[in-house]
Amino acid sequence: MEKINAAVIGLGRIASLLEEDSLREKPCTHTGAIAANPDCVLVAGCDIDEERRRLYSQKWQVPVYADAVEMIRLHQPQILLIATHPDSHYHYCRLAAEIDVPVLICEKPLADTISRARKIAALAKNGLTIITNHERRYSGDYILAKNVLEASIHGGGDSGGGRLGRLLSIRAVLYMGKTKRLLDVFWHDGTHLADAIMFLTGMALRHKRRWGAKLSARAGTAWLEGELRCKNPAPIPVLIEIGAGRDHLVFEIEFSCERGRLRIGNGVFEIWESAPSPYAEQFRSLKQSGETFEGPTGYFANMLADAVACAREPGRCPRSSAADGLRVIEYLHSVRAWR
């Protein structure tokens, strides 16, 4: 079977440079995933920055271009990875559609505005396959968590059929730097947080109100109250904390259920179950099950494998679609627009 040609636009951190991080699971970039996939071949890269082009060509031994049209027409990639700033995503998606590139992987957030995100989603409806890089949809630990939660959410009965019982509420925490503007953290990293909540529950996240620090601030904590719309009479409440001032990174989501809880995040995978309390008679406490997630998550490798499958099977729906990317932008926009 012939290999799939892949090319990259935007040759910065997520495209290539993060492969130099010795602590990250590999592959941890788009190009690293291409190089590790036996069904793919990297044919070219494109960036308007001359130094980025030089470094990329030196590391990956492929031709580089300043002009995306020239690169696409010369190399005719079947998978095009767009790793540029969000304000240029629609431009390159539309360009790829005009030149008949069949599959795109677009960095998150899908776009910088809701109108551009809708235009990108419309391109996907017209036959172009667009994968949004919401990488946790491809991560082994999140897939395992989804399997646990799905039984609790869709298991049937008043108490749910899963081991943890009915899902009752969600809390999430996002810290991504001491002095970053909260809005920037929310827009760029909250993208992953919001999508992970929707992916793990299979429900749409809706914003209700926020309080605390202003999103324009570089200090303090903002609280976002929302809900998941579901078939049950009552929606499931969601509380998201976004904070600055911390010297550490935190990305965590906790799902509180009738008979336990599940907590997942960067370096975190915990399942707690209800058991007779060792501290008081006739009470129950939560006891950690001891289950954990071991081994590589495969987040970038699995995403590229999905793109390869879409290239080989026209019409296939990817795990992280443009529609999924648009739903996140709609949520982010509703929070940002709230006064």
C-alpha positions as CSV (number, residue, x, y, z in Angstrom):
1,M,0.0,0.0,0.0
2,E,1.4,3.4,-1.0
3,K,2.4,5.8,1.8
4,I,0.4,8.9,2.5
5,N,2.1,12.2,1.7
6,A,2.0,14.8,4.6
7,A,3.1,18.4,4.8
8,V,3.2,21.0,7.5
9,I,2.4,24.7,7.5
10,G,3.8,26.6,10.5
11,L,7.1,25.1,11.7
12,G,7.2,26.2,15.4
13,R,6.8,24.5,18.7
14,I,3.8,22.2,18.1
15,A,4.9,21.4,14.6
16,S,8.5,20.3,15.4
17,L,10.4,22.1,18.2
18,L,8.9,20.4,21.2
19,E,10.5,17.1,20.0
20,E,13.6,18.5,21.7
21,D,11.9,18.3,25.1
22,S,13.5,15.3,26.7
23,L,10.6,14.8,29.3
24,R,7.7,14.7,26.9
25,E,6.2,11.5,25.6
26,K,7.2,11.0,22.0
27,P,6.0,11.8,19.5
28,C,4.8,15.2,20.9
29,T,4.6,17.2,17.6
30,H,2.9,16.9,14.3
31,T,6.1,16.2,12.4
32,G,7.2,13.7,15.0
33,A,4.0,11.8,14.6
34,I,4.5,11.8,10.8
35,A,8.0,10.5,11.2
36,A,6.9,7.7,13.5
37,N,4.0,6.6,11.4
38,P,4.9,3.8,8.9
39,D,2.0,4.8,6.6
40,C,3.1,8.4,6.2
41,V,6.0,10.2,4.6
42,L,6.9,13.9,5.3
43,V,7.3,15.7,2.0
44,A,7.7,19.4,2.9
45,G,7.2,22.2,5.4
46,C,6.2,25.8,5.1
47,D,6.7,28.9,7.2
48,I,7.1,32.6,6.6
49,D,10.0,32.7,9.1
50,E,13.4,32.0,7.4
51,E,15.0,30.7,10.6
52,R,12.2,28.3,11.3
53,R,12.5,27.0,7.7
54,R,16.2,26.5,8.1
55,L,15.9,24.6,11.4
56,Y,13.1,22.4,10.1
57,S,14.9,21.5,6.9
58,Q,18.0,20.7,8.8
59,K,16.2,18.4,11.3
60,W,13.8,16.6,9.0
61,Q,15.7,16.7,5.7
62,V,12.8,17.9,3.6
63,P,12.3,20.9,1.3
64,V,10.8,24.0,2.9
65,Y,8.8,26.9,1.5
66,A,7.7,30.4,2.4
67,D,4.7,30.1,0.1
68,A,2.0,27.5,1.0
69,V,0.4,27.5,-2.4
70,E,3.8,26.6,-4.0
71,M,4.4,23.8,-1.5
72,I,0.9,22.3,-1.9
73,R,0.9,22.4,-5.7
74,L,4.4,20.9,-6.0
75,H,4.0,18.1,-3.4
76,Q,0.3,17.4,-3.4
77,P,0.0,16.3,0.2
78,Q,-2.9,14.0,1.1
79,I,-2.7,15.2,4.8
80,L,-1.9,18.9,5.5
81,L,-1.2,20.0,9.1
82,I,-1.9,23.6,9.9
83,A,0.1,24.6,12.9
84,T,0.0,28.4,12.6
85,H,-1.6,31.1,14.8
86,P,-5.4,30.8,15.1
87,D,-6.1,34.0,13.1
88,S,-4.7,32.3,10.0
89,H,-6.4,28.9,10.3
90,Y,-9.4,29.8,8.1
91,H,-7.1,31.2,5.4
92,Y,-5.1,28.0,5.1
93,C,-8.2,25.7,5.5
94,R,-9.9,27.6,2.6
95,L,-6.7,27.4,0.5
96,A,-6.4,23.7,1.1
97,A,-10.0,23.2,0.1
98,E,-9.5,25.2,-3.1
99,I,-6.5,23.0,-4.1
100,D,-8.3,19.8,-3.2
101,V,-6.2,18.6,-0.2
102,P,-8.4,15.8,1.2
103,V,-7.5,15.8,4.9
104,L,-6.4,18.6,7.2
105,I,-5.3,18.6,10.8
106,C,-5.9,22.0,12.2
107,E,-4.3,23.2,15.5
108,K,-6.6,24.3,18.3
109,P,-8.3,26.6,18.9
110,L,-10.1,26.0,15.5
111,A,-10.1,29.8,14.8
112,D,-9.7,33.1,16.6
113,T,-13.3,34.1,16.1
114,I,-16.6,32.3,16.1
115,S,-17.4,33.5,12.5
116,R,-14.1,32.1,11.2
117,A,-14.7,28.8,13.1
118,R,-18.1,28.5,11.5
119,K,-16.6,29.1,8.1
120,I,-14.1,26.3,8.7
121,A,-16.8,23.9,9.9
122,A,-18.8,24.8,6.7
123,L,-15.7,23.7,4.6
124,A,-15.9,20.3,6.4
125,K,-19.6,20.0,5.5
126,N,-18.6,20.4,1.9
127,G,-16.5,17.3,1.8
128,L,-13.2,18.4,3.3
129,T,-12.1,16.2,6.3
130,I,-10.8,18.5,9.1
131,I,-9.4,17.1,12.3
132,T,-9.1,19.6,15.2
133,N,-6.1,19.0,17.4
134,H,-8.0,18.3,20.6
135,E,-5.3,15.8,21.5
136,R,-7.0,14.4,24.6
137,R,-9.6,12.7,22.4
138,Y,-6.7,10.5,21.2
139,S,-5.0,10.0,24.5
140,G,-5.2,6.5,26.0
141,D,-5.9,7.7,29.6
142,Y,-8.8,9.9,28.5
143,I,-10.3,7.1,26.3
144,L,-10.2,4.8,29.4
145,A,-11.8,7.5,31.5
146,K,-14.6,7.9,28.9
147,N,-15.3,4.2,29.0
148,V,-15.7,4.4,32.8
149,L,-17.9,7.5,32.7
150,E,-20.1,6.3,29.8
151,A,-21.5,3.5,31.8
152,S,-22.4,5.9,34.6
153,I,-23.9,8.5,32.2
154,H,-25.8,6.1,29.9
155,G,-26.2,3.0,32.0
156,G,-29.9,3.5,32.6
157,G,-32.0,3.4,35.8
158,D,-32.3,6.1,38.4
159,S,-28.8,5.5,39.7
160,G,-27.1,4.7,36.4
161,G,-25.7,1.4,35.5
162,G,-22.0,2.1,35.9
163,R,-19.7,1.4,38.8
164,L,-19.7,5.0,39.9
165,G,-23.4,5.6,39.6
166,R,-25.0,8.7,38.1
167,L,-22.9,11.7,37.2
168,L,-23.9,14.6,39.4
169,S,-21.3,17.4,38.9
170,I,-18.0,18.4,37.4
171,R,-15.1,20.5,38.7
172,A,-12.1,21.5,36.7
173,V,-8.9,23.5,37.4
174,L,-6.6,25.3,34.9
175,Y,-3.4,27.0,36.0
176,M,-0.9,27.8,33.1
177,G,1.5,30.4,34.4
178,K,2.1,33.1,37.1
179,T,1.5,36.2,34.9
180,K,-0.4,35.0,31.8
181,R,-3.6,36.9,31.1
182,L,-6.5,34.7,32.2
183,L,-8.2,35.2,28.9
184,D,-5.2,33.9,27.0
185,V,-5.0,30.9,29.2
186,F,-8.7,30.3,28.8
187,W,-8.7,30.7,25.0
188,H,-5.6,28.6,24.3
189,D,-5.6,26.0,27.1
190,G,-9.2,26.2,28.1
191,T,-9.9,24.9,24.6
192,H,-8.5,21.5,25.7
193,L,-10.3,21.6,29.0
194,A,-13.7,22.4,27.5
195,D,-13.4,19.8,24.8
196,A,-12.2,17.2,27.2
197,I,-15.4,17.7,29.3
198,M,-17.5,17.4,26.3
199,F,-15.6,14.4,24.9
200,L,-15.7,12.5,28.2
201,T,-19.4,13.1,28.8
202,G,-20.7,13.2,25.2
203,M,-22.7,16.4,26.1
204,A,-22.5,20.0,25.1
205,L,-21.1,22.5,27.6
206,R,-23.0,25.7,28.1
207,H,-21.9,28.8,30.0
208,K,-24.2,30.4,32.7
209,R,-22.1,33.0,34.6
210,R,-18.7,33.9,35.9
211,W,-17.2,35.7,38.9
212,G,-13.9,36.5,40.5
213,A,-11.0,38.0,38.6
214,K,-11.7,39.6,35.3
215,L,-10.5,37.6,32.3
216,S,-8.3,40.6,31.3
217,A,-6.3,40.2,34.6
218,R,-2.9,38.7,35.0
219,A,-3.5,37.8,38.7
220,G,-6.2,36.2,40.8
221,T,-8.8,33.5,40.0
222,A,-11.8,33.5,37.7
223,W,-14.7,31.0,38.2
224,L,-16.9,29.9,35.3
225,E,-20.2,28.3,36.1
226,G,-21.8,26.2,33.4
227,E,-23.8,23.1,32.8
228,L,-24.0,20.0,30.6
229,R,-27.3,19.6,28.8
230,C,-28.5,16.1,29.0
231,K,-31.7,14.0,28.7
232,N,-32.2,13.9,32.4
233,P,-34.7,16.5,33.8
234,A,-31.8,18.5,35.5
235,P,-28.6,19.6,33.7
236,I,-25.3,18.6,35.2
237,P,-23.5,21.6,36.9
238,V,-19.9,22.4,35.8
239,L,-17.5,24.7,37.7
240,I,-14.2,25.7,36.1
241,E,-11.4,27.5,38.0
242,I,-8.9,29.5,35.9
243,G,-6.0,31.0,38.0
244,A,-2.8,32.9,37.7
245,G,-0.1,33.5,40.3
246,R,0.8,29.9,40.7
247,D,4.4,28.7,39.8
248,H,3.0,25.3,38.6
249,L,0.8,24.0,35.9
250,V,-2.5,22.3,36.7
251,F,-5.0,20.7,34.2
252,E,-7.5,18.5,36.0
253,I,-11.1,17.5,35.8
254,E,-13.1,15.8,38.6
255,F,-16.3,13.9,37.9
256,S,-18.4,13.5,41.0
257,C,-20.9,10.6,40.9
258,E,-23.4,8.9,43.2
259,R,-21.0,6.1,44.2
260,G,-17.6,7.6,43.6
261,R,-15.5,10.0,41.5
262,L,-13.1,10.0,38.7
263,R,-10.2,12.5,38.5
264,I,-8.1,13.0,35.4
265,G,-5.5,15.5,34.2
266,N,-1.9,16.0,33.4
267,G,-0.2,13.1,35.2
268,V,-3.4,12.3,37.1
269,F,-5.7,9.3,36.7
270,E,-7.7,8.3,39.8
271,I,-10.9,6.3,40.5
272,W,-12.5,6.6,43.9
273,E,-15.3,4.3,45.0
274,S,-17.8,4.3,47.9
275,A,-17.0,1.9,50.7
276,P,-17.9,1.5,54.4
277,S,-16.1,4.3,56.3
278,P,-13.2,3.3,58.5
279,Y,-13.8,6.6,60.5
280,A,-17.4,6.4,61.6
281,E,-20.1,3.7,61.9
282,Q,-23.0,3.7,59.4
283,F,-21.2,6.1,57.1
284,R,-19.5,5.6,53.8
285,S,-16.3,7.1,52.5
286,L,-14.5,7.2,49.2
287,K,-11.6,4.8,48.8
288,Q,-9.1,5.0,45.9
289,S,-9.3,1.9,43.8
290,G,-5.6,1.8,43.0
291,E,-6.3,1.7,39.3
292,T,-4.0,3.9,37.2
293,F,-3.0,4.5,33.7
294,E,0.4,3.1,32.7
295,G,2.3,3.4,29.4
296,P,2.3,6.0,26.7
297,T,-0.9,7.7,25.9
298,G,-0.3,7.8,22.1
299,Y,-2.0,11.1,21.8
300,F,-0.2,12.5,18.7
301,A,0.4,9.1,17.2
302,N,-3.3,8.2,17.4
303,M,-4.4,11.5,15.9
304,L,-2.2,11.0,12.9
305,A,-3.4,7.4,12.5
306,D,-7.0,8.8,12.4
307,A,-5.9,11.2,9.7
308,V,-4.4,8.4,7.7
309,A,-7.6,6.4,8.0
310,C,-9.6,9.4,6.8
311,A,-7.2,9.8,3.8
312,R,-7.7,6.1,2.9
313,E,-11.5,6.1,3.6
314,P,-13.1,9.2,2.1
315,G,-16.2,10.2,4.1
316,R,-14.9,8.7,7.4
317,C,-15.8,10.9,10.4
318,P,-12.7,11.7,12.5
319,R,-12.7,11.4,16.3
320,S,-12.0,15.1,16.7
321,S,-13.9,16.9,13.9
322,A,-14.3,20.5,12.8
323,A,-17.8,20.4,14.4
324,D,-16.2,19.4,17.7
325,G,-13.8,22.4,17.3
326,L,-16.7,24.7,16.6
327,R,-18.6,23.6,19.7
328,V,-15.6,24.6,21.8
329,I,-15.3,28.0,20.1
330,E,-19.0,28.6,20.7
331,Y,-18.5,27.9,24.4
332,L,-15.3,30.0,24.6
333,H,-17.1,32.9,22.8
334,S,-20.1,32.7,25.2
335,V,-17.8,33.1,28.2
336,R,-15.7,35.9,26.6
337,A,-18.9,37.8,25.5
338,W,-20.5,37.6,29.0
339,R,-20.6,40.9,30.9
